[in-house]
Amino acid sequence: MTYVVCEPCVNCRYTDCVVVCPVEAFHLDDNAVWINPETCIDCDACVPECPVEAIFAEDKVPEDWQHYTAINAEKSLSGLPIISEKLDPLC
């Protein structure tokens, strides 16, 4: 199982979560961060760090946001840069 970044992160992009990730599973684009499902080790460290509650365990993603599971995989595997340092949020 992996964790999934969902709608609340889009156009907000807090990066508190990336600092605590022990395997650098987060990737950065212009609007959000995304979790690489192949890198994520299901450690749960990122979840309490997200101030907008945008990160869910794959099997706990709300029904309306299920499509974000595929978005995380597509975005993180598309060559976006890995992020491991905190940046200023967009919102």
C-alpha positions, 0 to 999 in steps of 0.5 A, spaced: 500 500 500 502 507 498 499 514 501 496 518 496 496 526 495 489 529 494 485 535 492 487 539 498 494 540 496 492 542 489 494 550 488 496 550 496 502 545 496 505 545 503 511 541 503 512 540 511 510 532 509 516 532 504 521 533 510 519 527 514 519 522 508 525 517 509 525 515 502 524 521 498 517 519 495 515 526 493 515 529 487 514 536 485 510 540 480 507 547 479 501 546 483 502 540 488 506 535 491 505 527 489 507 521 492 511 515 488 507 509 489 513 505 487 518 509 493 513 510 498 514 505 504 507 506 507 510 509 514 505 514 515 510 519 517 507 524 512 500 524 514 500 528 520 505 533 517 500 535 512 496 542 515 490 541 509 489 533 511 491 532 503 494 525 504 491 518 505 492 511 505 491 508 498 485 504 501 482 510 505 482 515 499 475 518 499 470 516 494 470 523 490 478 523 490 479 516 488 482 518 481 488 521 485 491 515 486 492 514 478 494 522 478 500 521 484 502 515 480 502 518 473 505 525 476 511 522 480 513 517 474 513 522 469 520 525 471 518 530 476 523 532 480 524 529 487 523 534 493 525 533 500 526 540 502 521 545 505 518 550 500 513 556 501 506 554 500 502 557 494 496 558 498 
